[in-house]
Amino acid sequence: MPQQNDDLKNNLNNYAKYSGLAFEMLGIIVLGVWGGIKLDACLNSKPLLTIVLSLGAVAAAMYLVVVKTRE
């Protein structure tokens, strides 16, 4: 029985870790897109900065995944 409790606890910890990682990725990408839209509106450079910041945010989110999964 103690082995099952340890397995359940480990599974729940992994679930919490990776679901939290998904929300962090979502937040990074949303902020990148939002920032690009706002900068494009201010600088009249539609849609250049939205594309650049969106791709940069996706790259940052993927980097976060790589770093966090190594822990």
Backbone as CSV, one residue per row, in Angstrom:
resi,resn,N_x,N_y,N_z,CA_x,CA_y,CA_z,C_x,C_y,C_z
1,MET,0.803,-1.211,0.000,0.000,0.000,0.000,0.846,1.275,0.000
2,PRO,1.954,1.333,0.736,2.772,2.545,0.702,3.334,2.829,-0.688
3,GLN,3.632,1.779,-1.466,4.146,1.972,-2.818,3.094,2.653,-3.692
4,GLN,1.844,2.274,-3.554,0.772,2.889,-4.332,0.606,4.358,-3.972
5,ASN,0.734,4.693,-2.704,0.630,6.091,-2.278,1.760,6.925,-2.855
6,ASP,2.969,6.358,-2.884,4.112,7.067,-3.457,3.926,7.272,-4.957
7,ASP,3.405,6.247,-5.652,3.163,6.368,-7.094,2.098,7.416,-7.382
8,LEU,1.033,7.413,-6.594,-0.043,8.390,-6.773,0.472,9.804,-6.525
9,LYS,1.256,9.967,-5.482,1.809,11.283,-5.164,2.742,11.760,-6.283
10,ASN,3.565,10.868,-6.814,4.474,11.210,-7.900,3.694,11.596,-9.153
11,ASN,2.639,10.846,-9.464,1.814,11.161,-10.632,1.128,12.516,-10.483
12,LEU,0.631,12.806,-9.298,-0.019,14.101,-9.066,0.984,15.250,-9.154
13,ASN,2.188,15.029,-8.660,3.227,16.069,-8.762,3.576,16.336,-10.219
14,ASN,3.698,15.273,-11.023,3.993,15.454,-12.447,2.850,16.171,-13.155
15,TYR,1.624,15.809,-12.823,0.460,16.462,-13.433,0.457,17.957,-13.112
16,ALA,0.696,18.298,-11.868,0.711,19.709,-11.461,1.850,20.459,-12.145
17,LYS,3.009,19.825,-12.252,4.171,20.460,-12.876,3.895,20.784,-14.337
18,TYR,3.372,19.815,-15.088,3.187,20.019,-16.520,1.953,20.843,-16.857
19,SER,0.930,20.800,-16.028,-0.220,21.663,-16.294,0.146,23.117,-15.978
20,GLY,0.944,23.345,-14.969,1.427,24.683,-14.677,2.320,25.205,-15.793
21,LEU,3.108,24.324,-16.368,3.978,24.693,-17.482,3.146,25.125,-18.691
22,ALA,2.038,24.453,-18.935,1.165,24.823,-20.049,0.594,26.225,-19.855
23,PHE,0.201,26.556,-18.638,-0.333,27.896,-18.376,0.760,28.966,-18.511
24,GLU,1.984,28.631,-18.115,3.081,29.578,-18.284,3.346,29.829,-19.775
25,MET,3.325,28.767,-20.564,3.515,28.918,-22.008,2.421,29.793,-22.603
26,LEU,1.195,29.527,-22.227,0.063,30.312,-22.720,0.233,31.782,-22.363
27,GLY,0.618,32.054,-21.137,0.809,33.435,-20.703,1.897,34.152,-21.486
28,ILE,3.007,33.476,-21.730,4.102,34.078,-22.488,3.654,34.402,-23.905
29,ILE,2.976,33.472,-24.545,2.558,33.685,-25.928,1.512,34.786,-26.014
30,VAL,0.552,34.790,-25.091,-0.479,35.838,-25.100,0.146,37.212,-24.886
31,LEU,1.091,37.315,-23.959,1.746,38.609,-23.732,2.553,39.059,-24.947
32,GLY,3.198,38.119,-25.625,3.945,38.470,-26.825,3.046,38.988,-27.931
33,VAL,1.926,38.309,-28.155,0.979,38.746,-29.189,0.366,40.093,-28.807
34,TRP,-0.054,40.224,-27.561,-0.666,41.471,-27.105,0.320,42.635,-27.239
35,GLY,1.578,42.400,-26.825,2.591,43.448,-26.942,2.846,43.830,-28.390
36,GLY,2.859,42.848,-29.283,3.049,43.133,-30.703,1.910,43.945,-31.282
37,ILE,0.689,43.609,-30.903,-0.477,44.359,-31.388,-0.422,45.805,-30.899
38,LYS,-0.103,45.979,-29.624,-0.032,47.340,-29.065,1.089,48.157,-29.713
39,LEU,2.250,47.548,-29.904,3.352,48.274,-30.540,3.035,48.593,-31.997
40,ASP,2.392,47.667,-32.710,1.999,47.949,-34.087,1.021,49.119,-34.155
41,ALA,0.118,49.190,-33.190,-0.843,50.288,-33.179,-0.149,51.631,-32.906
42,CYS,0.831,51.611,-32.030,1.539,52.858,-31.699,2.480,53.306,-32.804
43,LEU,3.132,52.348,-33.443,4.180,52.684,-34.417,3.722,52.567,-35.872
44,ASN,2.457,52.230,-36.072,1.897,52.059,-37.421,2.753,51.128,-38.288
45,SER,3.117,49.996,-37.741,3.950,49.033,-38.471,3.226,47.704,-38.648
46,LYS,1.916,47.768,-38.859,1.103,46.555,-38.924,1.585,45.621,-39.999
47,PRO,1.609,44.385,-39.859,1.601,43.477,-38.706,2.995,43.014,-38.336
48,LEU,3.999,43.801,-38.679,5.389,43.379,-38.519,5.737,43.010,-37.069
49,LEU,5.506,43.897,-36.131,5.894,43.632,-34.747,5.048,42.544,-34.103
50,THR,3.807,42.409,-34.532,2.979,41.329,-34.008,3.574,39.979,-34.402
51,ILE,3.994,39.861,-35.632,4.591,38.610,-36.097,5.910,38.338,-35.385
52,VAL,6.755,39.355,-35.301,8.068,39.183,-34.680,7.933,38.821,-33.200
53,LEU,7.112,39.554,-32.471,6.957,39.267,-31.045,6.227,37.953,-30.799
54,SER,5.318,37.583,-31.679,4.642,36.295,-31.545,5.633,35.146,-31.702
55,LEU,6.462,35.219,-32.719,7.468,34.172,-32.928,8.492,34.161,-31.790
56,GLY,8.851,35.336,-31.317,9.771,35.406,-30.183,9.171,34.808,-28.919
57,ALA,7.884,35.041,-28.713,7.207,34.484,-27.541,7.107,32.964,-27.634
58,VAL,6.844,32.444,-28.826,6.797,30.992,-28.999,8.177,30.395,-28.728
59,ALA,9.224,31.044,-29.214,10.588,30.569,-28.956,10.907,30.605,-27.460
60,ALA,10.493,31.661,-26.779,10.726,31.767,-25.340,9.946,30.690,-24.587
61,ALA,8.731,30.410,-25.022,7.923,29.375,-24.378,8.548,27.994,-24.582
62,MET,9.079,27.741,-25.762,9.728,26.450,-26.008,11.011,26.320,-25.183
63,TYR,11.732,27.406,-25.044,12.921,27.407,-24.195,12.532,27.097,-22.750
64,LEU,11.448,27.680,-22.288,10.944,27.414,-20.943,10.638,25.929,-20.767
65,VAL,10.033,25.314,-21.776,9.709,23.887,-21.709,10.994,23.073,-21.560
66,VAL,11.992,23.386,-22.359,13.241,22.631,-22.315,13.913,22.770,-20.954
67,VAL,13.958,23.979,-20.433,14.612,24.220,-19.147,13.848,23.555,-18.015
68,LYS,12.535,23.688,-17.995,11.741,23.147,-16.898,11.673,21.630,-16.906
69,THR,11.724,21.000,-18.079,11.641,19.536,-18.117,12.970,18.888,-17.750
70,ARG,14.048,19.649,-17.754,15.340,19.100,-17.312,15.447,19.023,-15.807
71,GLU,14.619,19.762,-15.103,14.688,19.793,-13.625,14.229,18.497,-13.037
